């Protein structure tokens, strides 16, 4: 009976695809993570030779870290909260400004099991993706509600979503609507 791929194997396979596609495009990538706590960076750097594509990883779990490492303003955090489109947008902006990456992705969310609210439930993850030289108003931003999963599942699926956003064929993405996905 075939064995189901472990989550890390699934992330690793997608990370290999991301690295190969960006290498072929002559691009470097950066990641700004909050709720995934380094899963995306780990998936990318677990692959030998990733240093020619992977530029920087920022693990900014707290609001203070987002401010210090990514230049997210206190006004954005106070007005919109750490889990918001504005914060994810500011995180990806900071990742591009503080690295030599050509493309960056940011992830912030509520993995649970606690910390959620009616407006921002457990499983809500917000993503942003930006390209160097792109009009920041055109950055991809999206809120995704991962439903029915535990903390590990939400983080895993958020990392997969973020890795997918690093693929060159996602360059045409712009701001989008909220979606719900199983975790």
Phi and psi in degrees as a GROMACS rama.xvg file:
@    title "Ramachandran Plot"
@    xaxis  label "Phi"
@    yaxis  label "Psi"
@TYPE xy
-64.7275  140.9  UNK-2
-85.2799  136.644  UNK-3
-70.4554  137.332  UNK-4
-62.1762  137.344  UNK-5
-70.7649  152.865  UNK-6
-52.6071  -42.0719  UNK-7
-63.9166  -36.2984  UNK-8
-64.066  -41.0726  UNK-9
-64.2757  -44.4186  UNK-10
-63.4739  -41.7494  UNK-11
-62.4455  -41.8022  UNK-12
-63.9393  -43.3695  UNK-13
-68.1088  -38.2378  UNK-14
-61.8029  -40.0242  UNK-15
-60.7927  -41.7005  UNK-16
-63.5634  -43.8128  UNK-17
-60.3746  -46.7498  UNK-18
-64.5396  -44.9231  UNK-19
-63.3434  -43.3698  UNK-20
-66.8597  -40.4777  UNK-21
-74.4939  -32.8859  UNK-22
-61.7243  -45.5651  UNK-23
-63.3514  -31.0516  UNK-24
-86.3987  -2.96547  UNK-25
69.6866  33.0946  UNK-26
-116.814  153.801  UNK-27
-107.564  151.044  UNK-28
-122.316  153.264  UNK-29
-136.551  155.568  UNK-30
-134.991  135.989  UNK-31
-118.367  112.733  UNK-32
-116.126  144.447  UNK-33
-121.601  -83.8073  UNK-34
-63.4376  -22.9778  UNK-35
-83.8292  -9.84086  UNK-36
53.1545  28.3245  UNK-37
105.434  2.82582  UNK-38
-61.0122  -38.6307  UNK-39
-70.3532  -45.6662  UNK-40
-60.3145  -42.485  UNK-41
-62.9716  -44.8194  UNK-42
-59.3837  -40.4462  UNK-43
-72.3854  -43.8641  UNK-44
-82.5904  -9.22784  UNK-45
-70.2459  -14.936  UNK-46
-93.3414  122.095  UNK-47
-56.7135  138.608  UNK-48
85.1035  5.27023  UNK-49
-67.662  -17.556  UNK-50
-65.3804  -18.0916  UNK-51
-79.7916  -10.2634  UNK-52
-119.808  -40.8629  UNK-53
-81.3371  115.819  UNK-54
-89.9932  -51.7566  UNK-55
-158.858  149.812  UNK-56
-130.949  131.667  UNK-57
-117.798  117.137  UNK-58
-101.926  101.258  UNK-59
-118.958  80.3194  UNK-60
-73.956  -34.0859  UNK-61
-101.964  161.75  UNK-62
-61.9181  -38.2139  UNK-63
-61.6385  -42.2639  UNK-64
-64.9951  -38.3771  UNK-65
-61.506  -39.5804  UNK-66
-68.4549  -48.0365  UNK-67
-71.9128  -42.692  UNK-68
-89.722  -28.9067  UNK-69
-120.731  2.75261  UNK-70
62.0578  30.0593  UNK-71
-71.5997  128.471  UNK-72
-74.4182  149.232  UNK-73
-62.987  -30.6864  UNK-74
-62.9723  -42.419  UNK-75
-63.2379  -47.7057  UNK-76
-63.0064  -42.7789  UNK-77
-70.3148  -37.2266  UNK-78
-78.8481  -44.7961  UNK-79
-108.934  -19.6638  UNK-80
90.9391  165.968  UNK-81
-69.4297  -27.6951  UNK-82
-106.57  89.0321  UNK-83
-158.018  160.695  UNK-84
-60.7353  -40.5416  UNK-85
-63.1865  -41.2141  UNK-86
-68.7454  -44.1728  UNK-87
-61.3131  -41.7751  UNK-88
-60.2775  -45.6185  UNK-89
-66.005  -35.775  UNK-90
-63.8872  -45.5356  UNK-91
-69.1245  -34.741  UNK-92
-61.0363  -44.3392  UNK-93
-66.4688  -37.1129  UNK-94
-63.9404  -40.5679  UNK-95
-68.7099  -41.1187  UNK-96
-68.53  -29.2668  UNK-97
-105.68  22.453  UNK-98
-149.011  176.636  UNK-99
-103.716  22.3127  UNK-100
-70.5782  150.09  UNK-101
-91.2784  -26.8924  UNK-102
-139.873  141.235  UNK-103
-139.791  154.79  UNK-104
-131.517  147.774  UNK-105
-127.911  145.957  UNK-106
-136.426  128.28  UNK-107
-144.462  139.521  UNK-108
-174.164  -170.67  UNK-109
-121.361  101.976  UNK-110
-84.1918  -18.2406  UNK-111
82.8193  -173.771  UNK-112
-77.3974  -18.3088  UNK-113
-103.384  -175.02  UNK-114
92.5719  -8.38384  UNK-115
-84.8815  167.23  UNK-116
-143.381  178.672  UNK-117
-62.9035  -41.1303  UNK-118
-78.2583  -30.8797  UNK-119
-131.778  81.404  UNK-120
-74.7568  162.082  UNK-121
-56.0155  135.925  UNK-122
99.4756  -8.16893  UNK-123
-78.0642  122.176  UNK-124
-129.784  135.451  UNK-125
-114.84  133.355  UNK-126
-119.83  150.89  UNK-127
-141.342  148.821  UNK-128
-140.129  132.017  UNK-129
-138.774  153.367  UNK-130
-112.746  141.354  UNK-131
-58.9156  131.56  UNK-132
87.0518  -9.8684  UNK-133
-76.1947  147.138  UNK-134
-61.1527  121.225  UNK-135
-56.7405  -26.0397  UNK-136
-67.4879  -16.9667  UNK-137
-98.9599  2.53537  UNK-138
-57.6261  143.13  UNK-139
-70.6778  130.429  UNK-140
-137.613  141.619  UNK-141
-157.683  138.551  UNK-142
-98.4543  130.505  UNK-143
-123.857  130.091  UNK-144
-99.7237  106.083  UNK-145
-83.2926  119.238  UNK-146
-106.62  144.8  UNK-147
76.8739  17.3258  UNK-148
-118.42  162.383  UNK-149
-89.4081  -179.788  UNK-150
-53.4106  -48.4139  UNK-151
-62.6862  -41.4815  UNK-152
-67.97  -41.8819  UNK-153
-62.0277  -46.7276  UNK-154
-63.3143  -42.5353  UNK-155
-60.9287  -49.5058  UNK-156
-68.217  -32.7183  UNK-157
-65.4816  -40.5965  UNK-158
-64.5155  -41.2744  UNK-159
-62.4341  -43.3305  UNK-160
-60.7185  -43.8542  UNK-161
-65.8326  -43.7635  UNK-162
-58.9596  -44.3479  UNK-163
-58.8568  -36.798  UNK-164
-65.1658  -20.3806  UNK-165
-81.0035  -7.3209  UNK-166
-69.6512  138.383  UNK-167
-56.3951  -30.1841  UNK-168
-74.2127  1.719  UNK-169
-95.6285  4.55643  UNK-170
-58.9617  -27.6017  UNK-171
-82.4712  -5.52128  UNK-172
-63.2406  144.103  UNK-173
-129.064  -172.895  UNK-174
-53.9544  142.901  UNK-175
-139.56  -177.354  UNK-176
-87.5695  160.17  UNK-177
-65.6994  145.28  UNK-178
-135.786  161.099  UNK-179
-119.781  134.834  UNK-180
-133.33  151.62  UNK-181
-70.773  146.715  UNK-182
